[in-house]
Amino acid sequence: MAMAGGAASLAAMAAMGIPTECRANIPDIDIDEMTREEKEVDVLVVGSGMAGVFAAVKAHDAGAKVLMVSKGRLGASGQTPFARGIFSYDPNRAKVSLDQFVDSVSRSAMGTNNPVFTRQMAEHSKARVEELKSWGFFDSPFYHKAFSKPMAERKIPVMERVMLTHLIKEDGKISGAAGFSLDEAKVYFFSAKSVVLCTGAGGFKPNGFPICDLTHDGTMMAYDIGAKVTGKEWNDGHPANLEHPAAVYDQWGPMLQGPPNITGVGVRHDLGVDLNYSIYVNGPHKTVSGQPPFAMKPLAGGPYRPDGFKQNGPPSGGRSEGRRKGGPGGGDHKPPGMGGIPSGGASAGMSIHKSEGLVPVDASGASNIPGLFAAGDALGSYMAGGIYTQVGSSLAGSAVQGGVAAEAAASFAKNRAMPKLSQKKRREVEAEILAPLKRERGYSPAWVTQTLQGIMIPNFVLYIKKERLLSAALAYIEELRDHHQPMLTASDMHELRLAHETSNMILNAEMKLKASLMRKESRCSHFRLDYPEPDPQNWDAWINISKGGDGVMILEKQRFDRWPD
């Protein structure tokens, strides 16, 4: 929020006609010397976090030829490195039955969760945790070594620092993907019988949170070829320190110093918009409250919390195994992100874990595009609904869903011939990938991103929603989409990455605003000041988004108790 003013000033400069945002583009690389490389694989796993590693391992174990491609580094990119608790449901030790657990999550989520995925996560969580133990996952705060162990044992190839920008569909089915290297002037084409997206979620690169490289790449690639997307109206509410919002390590560093722990059953109703509403009504806090923001007393007219889910402390997640004094979640360690004066918006642009992403057509994580699967935060499974309900379930859900989706993808690939990407499609895709490098003049990704942040991050747009402000913000975003995005420029491979990430953030912003306008009620982490009450009669439904034949964004309802048509 502290940085939004600077970005808004840039937008104001643009409105006054000051031409600092537009520039001549002088590439630092010779585009004519770009090289190309092609690969063929049964199952292409995109992403190298918790979902990705289980997807690669389980697809391989199912007999498929697997390749993992990641924009980052195995076990050290996306949200996985910052996750420190993983849920494990042991029916022999839990004080509640599996049915009781699923029912409790559904009550906290106010019906917004998909109980099929809630149950799936709990049923398989213990087995995935046991595998992680055998890899050494709980022995170190760094995950690269643990994730490398099963990959090396199976000789599964991993391509790191390759950004995929396009999924390719031919004859109605997924046929592969394309992207480029971040370190050399090279374009890659991958022919694949099936694809598992484990690309995580994304945001608008705000300050105060350690996640800055997630920009909904996988979701937007899938949307572009006709996949349905869901969950964009929900909002993650991780806080930051208002005094030093960019000092990420000062706020979250202590949590990252110890190894992960295992959390037991502890259903909650956390990380909605309580803090944002408090600041909206009363202004920023002046002093340290001594209480974590999610334990603050609710204000009149603010977000509704279901009975039985009142919180009085940090989200420890109930019983935790292997805690140590001063370590994550235990002893005298202060809750991360709660130091100083708390402020919302640190993860602006991100939805609730597992609520946004590709719409599943069944429990395997299959999308409406044959051969395209998703898992983890790339799958809109609504495992916990529109609110955080179980600490550690996000990491567990990624592990479980990665394995489930991979086995289904391997089965899909088994009897399918290797797709052949047509030369026409290759030329079209490569032209779109390299377009920012070839433009002679246009807008830098950094300037467009700052303008986007100034429009979207203020809490009275994204968190405290009203129709007039949502519509006003949408008008600005549509201007970025129609005029600035087609003129994004890049001078090298790093800036080419930024150009494609900025495009994805613009599309995500449009989705979030349109879904927020459509849902005329308040529930969980979606709060409308002009529609402050839940409306189960009209809104016991998820909102799915798809791309129409004319390129126009289509929004439709899917009832909570049904799979999509």
LINNOR-V310324 format. One record per residue. N is the residue number from 1. PSI is psi in degrees with one decimal (999 if undefined). D_FIRST is the distance of its C-alpha to the first C-alpha in whole Angstrom. Layout:
BEGIN
n = <N,N>
psi = <PSI,PSI>
d_first = <D_FIRST,D_FIRST>
END
This chain:
BEGIN
n = <1,2,3,4,5,6,7,8,9,10,11,12,13,14,15,16,17,18,19,20,21,22,23,24,25,26,27,28,29,30,31,32,33,34,35,36,37,38,39,40,41,42,43,44,45,46,47,48,49,50,51,52,53,54,55,56,57,58,59,60,61,62,63,64,65,66,67,68,69,70,71,72,73,74,75,76,77,78,79,80,81,82,83,84,85,86,87,88,89,90,91,92,93,94,95,96,97,98,99,100,101,102,103,104,105,106,107,108,109,110,111,112,113,114,115,116,117,118,119,120,121,122,123,124,125,126,127,128,129,130,131,132,133,134,135,136,137,138,139,140,141,142,143,144,145,146,147,148,149,150,151,152,153,154,155,156,157,158,159,160,161,162,163,164,165,166,167,168,169,170,171,172,173,174,175,176,177,178,179,180,181,182,183,184,185,186,187,188,189,190,191,192,193,194,195,196,197,198,199,200,201,202,203,204,205,206,207,208,209,210,211,212,213,214,215,216,217,218,219,220,221,222,223,224,225,226,227,228,229,230,231,232,233,234,235,236,237,238,239,240,241,242,243,244,245,246,247,248,249,250,251,252,253,254,255,256,257,258,259,260,261,262,263,264,265,266,267,268,269,270,271,272,273,274,275,276,277,278,279,280,281,282,283,284,285,286,287,288,289,290,291,292,293,294,295,296,297,298,299,300,301,302,303,304,305,306,307,308,309,310,311,312,313,314,315,316,317,318,319,320,321,322,323,324,325,326,327,328,329,330,331,332,333,334,335,336,337,338,339,340,341,342,343,344,345,346,347,348,349,350,351,352,353,354,355,356,357,358,359,360,361,362,363,364,365,366,367,368,369,370,371,372,373,374,375,376,377,378,379,380,381,382,383,384,385,386,387,388,389,390,391,392,393,394,395,396,397,398,399,400,401,402,403,404,405,406,407,408,409,410,411,412,413,414,415,416,417,418,419,420,421,422,423,424,425,426,427,428,429,430,431,432,433,434,435,436,437,438,439,440,441,442,443,444,445,446,447,448,449,450,451,452,453,454,455,456,457,458,459,460,461,462,463,464,465,466,467,468,469,470,471,472,473,474,475,476,477,478,479,480,481,482,483,484,485,486,487,488,489,490,491,492,493,494,495,496,497,498,499,500,501,502,503,504,505,506,507,508,509,510,511,512,513,514,515,516,517,518,519,520,521,522,523,524,525,526,527,528,529,530,531,532,533,534,535,536,537,538,539,540,541,542,543,544,545,546,547,548,549,550,551,552,553,554,555,556,557,558,559,560,561,562,563,564,565>
psi = <-35.2,-30.3,-13.1,-32.5,-40.9,-41.7,-38.3,-35.1,-39.0,-41.8,-38.8,-38.1,-40.1,-40.5,-29.3,-2.6,10.0,121.9,25.1,-17.5,-18.0,143.4,162.0,145.7,118.7,96.1,142.7,-3.7,157.5,106.6,-32.2,-15.8,7.5,136.6,164.4,144.9,140.2,144.6,150.7,139.6,152.0,-54.3,119.0,117.1,123.6,112.9,148.1,28.4,-154.6,-46.4,-40.8,-42.5,-38.9,-33.0,-45.4,-43.8,-47.6,-33.6,-41.5,-45.8,-20.7,3.2,7.3,151.3,119.2,144.7,131.3,131.4,132.3,139.8,-24.5,-137.4,144.9,120.6,3.4,21.0,165.9,-150.4,-19.5,-44.3,-21.3,-1.8,129.3,1.3,135.2,130.3,137.5,118.2,114.7,108.3,-20.9,-13.8,-21.4,144.6,-7.0,150.8,167.5,-40.2,-41.4,-38.6,-48.8,-41.5,-39.3,-41.1,-42.3,-37.0,-42.1,-39.4,1.0,37.1,-1.6,-8.7,158.3,106.5,-21.4,-45.1,-30.3,-47.4,-41.3,-44.6,-47.7,-42.8,-38.9,-2.8,-42.7,-41.9,-40.8,-37.9,-39.7,-38.4,-42.0,-38.9,-42.6,-20.7,-7.5,20.5,-33.8,10.1,-9.8,150.4,-8.3,136.8,-8.5,-44.9,-43.8,-41.3,-29.8,-27.4,-56.3,-28.0,-43.0,-39.7,-33.6,-2.4,41.1,120.9,143.0,126.3,111.9,158.5,44.0,119.8,118.5,134.6,-17.1,133.5,144.8,127.7,128.5,141.5,32.9,-3.1,159.5,137.9,-13.2,-157.5,169.0,153.1,-156.9,158.9,142.9,-10.7,-14.5,161.7,79.4,138.0,138.7,140.9,131.9,119.2,131.3,139.7,-29.0,157.5,135.6,113.5,118.6,46.1,4.6,-164.9,-127.6,179.7,-164.0,24.0,50.2,167.8,159.3,0.1,141.6,7.0,111.2,-3.8,6.1,124.5,30.1,32.4,-50.3,-44.2,-44.0,-34.4,-43.5,-42.1,-38.8,-25.7,12.1,2.7,145.8,143.1,147.4,169.8,17.5,-13.5,-15.3,154.8,126.6,137.7,28.9,136.1,170.0,175.3,118.5,-32.9,-38.3,70.6,-20.8,-5.2,71.6,-46.7,-34.4,-31.9,-39.5,-9.6,-45.9,-32.3,-28.5,-5.3,-22.9,164.6,165.1,161.0,171.8,126.9,145.8,-169.3,128.7,76.5,132.0,-172.5,77.8,163.3,53.0,-128.1,21.3,-48.6,-42.9,-39.5,-40.5,-44.0,-37.0,-39.8,-45.1,-7.3,171.2,151.5,148.1,-25.5,166.0,129.1,-24.8,-8.7,142.0,147.6,-27.5,-1.8,3.1,150.5,134.2,144.7,152.0,135.3,0.5,-170.6,142.5,135.3,126.3,148.6,141.8,-0.3,35.8,135.6,144.5,8.2,-176.2,156.5,75.4,-21.0,23.4,-150.8,136.3,132.4,145.1,22.9,155.4,151.8,131.6,-3.3,-175.2,120.0,5.2,173.2,-139.6,16.5,130.5,146.2,132.4,144.4,0.2,1.6,150.9,-148.9,118.7,145.7,146.8,179.0,5.1,-18.9,34.1,135.2,-8.4,143.4,-177.3,138.9,131.2,0.7,-22.4,155.0,-158.8,141.7,121.9,142.4,-9.3,-176.4,-5.6,-8.2,13.3,141.8,-177.0,-2.4,113.3,130.1,-8.9,119.7,162.0,158.1,160.9,-141.9,-0.7,-7.5,125.6,64.7,-15.9,40.5,-37.2,-1.0,-153.2,23.5,157.0,124.3,-21.9,112.0,132.5,-9.8,-25.9,-47.5,-42.4,-41.5,-37.8,-43.4,-45.9,-50.3,-34.1,-44.2,-43.1,-47.8,-37.3,-41.9,-38.2,-39.7,-39.3,-39.4,-41.0,-38.5,-20.5,-45.1,19.4,135.8,154.2,122.3,147.6,117.1,126.0,151.9,-35.1,-45.8,-39.8,-45.1,-42.5,-47.1,-45.0,-38.2,-40.0,-37.7,-46.2,-1.7,-45.1,-28.0,-26.4,-13.8,135.9,-23.9,146.2,-151.8,140.0,145.1,-35.6,-43.1,-43.5,-39.3,-43.5,-39.5,-42.8,-43.8,-40.9,-28.5,-42.0,-30.1,-29.6,138.7,-21.2,3.7,-54.2,-30.6,-45.9,93.8,140.3,146.3,-44.5,-41.8,-37.0,-42.9,-38.9,-44.7,-39.1,-37.3,-41.0,-43.6,-39.2,-31.5,-43.8,-41.9,-45.3,-32.1,-45.7,-40.7,-44.4,-8.9,17.1,138.2,162.0,142.3,-12.1,-177.6,-32.8,-45.3,-28.0,-41.2,-47.1,-37.2,-45.3,-36.0,-40.8,-41.2,-41.4,-37.8,-36.9,-44.6,-39.6,-40.2,-42.4,-43.5,-44.3,-41.0,-43.4,-38.8,-37.7,-36.5,-37.5,-41.1,98.1,66.1,174.4,133.2,134.1,-122.3,8.4,116.3,119.0,117.7,-27.8,-9.6,72.0,-8.4,151.2,148.0,76.4,-24.7,-39.0,-17.1,28.0,63.5,147.6,158.4,120.8,143.9,134.7,164.9,120.4,167.6,-26.9,8.5,-4.9,141.3,128.0,130.6,136.3,159.2,146.4,118.0,146.6,-32.1,16.9,151.0,159.2,156.5,999>
d_first = <0,4,5,5,8,10,10,11,13,15,16,17,19,20,21,23,25,24,26,24,22,26,28,31,31,34,34,34,37,40,39,43,43,40,42,42,43,44,44,45,44,45,41,38,35,32,30,30,28,30,31,32,35,36,37,38,40,42,42,44,46,47,49,46,46,42,40,36,34,30,28,27,30,32,30,27,25,22,21,25,25,22,24,26,28,30,32,36,38,41,43,46,43,41,42,41,42,41,41,39,36,36,36,34,31,32,32,28,27,29,31,28,30,33,35,37,34,33,37,37,34,36,40,39,36,39,41,38,37,41,41,37,39,42,40,39,35,35,37,34,30,30,31,33,36,36,35,38,41,41,41,43,46,46,45,42,41,38,36,33,30,32,29,31,30,32,34,38,40,43,46,43,42,40,42,39,36,36,33,33,33,30,33,36,37,38,37,38,40,40,43,42,44,41,37,35,31,29,26,24,21,17,14,12,12,8,8,10,12,16,16,15,19,19,19,21,24,27,26,26,29,30,29,31,34,34,33,31,27,26,23,20,19,18,15,14,13,12,11,9,10,8,11,11,8,11,14,14,18,18,16,18,21,23,23,24,27,29,31,30,32,33,32,34,34,31,30,27,24,21,17,17,14,16,13,11,14,14,11,12,15,16,12,11,14,16,18,18,19,22,21,19,16,18,21,20,22,22,21,24,23,20,20,24,25,28,31,32,28,27,26,26,25,23,24,27,29,32,35,34,36,36,34,34,33,30,29,27,27,30,32,30,26,23,21,19,15,16,17,15,13,11,8,8,6,8,10,9,12,15,17,19,22,25,24,23,25,29,31,34,37,39,38,38,35,37,35,37,38,41,41,37,35,32,31,28,25,26,28,27,30,28,29,27,26,23,22,22,26,27,26,27,28,26,28,31,30,30,33,35,34,34,38,39,37,39,42,42,41,44,47,45,46,50,52,50,51,49,47,48,45,47,47,45,42,42,42,39,37,37,37,34,32,34,33,30,32,35,33,34,31,28,24,23,20,18,17,17,15,12,13,13,9,9,11,10,6,6,8,11,11,11,12,13,16,18,21,20,17,17,20,19,16,19,21,18,18,22,22,21,23,26,26,24,24,28,28,25,27,28,30,30,30,27,25,27,25,22,23,24,21,19,22,21,17,19,21,19,17,20,21,18,18,22,22,20,22,25,25,25,25,23,23,22,18,19,18,19,19,22,24,23,26,28,30,32,35,33,30,32,31,29,27,29,28,31,31,34,37,36,33,31,29,31,29,32,32,33,35,34,37,38,38,37,40>
END
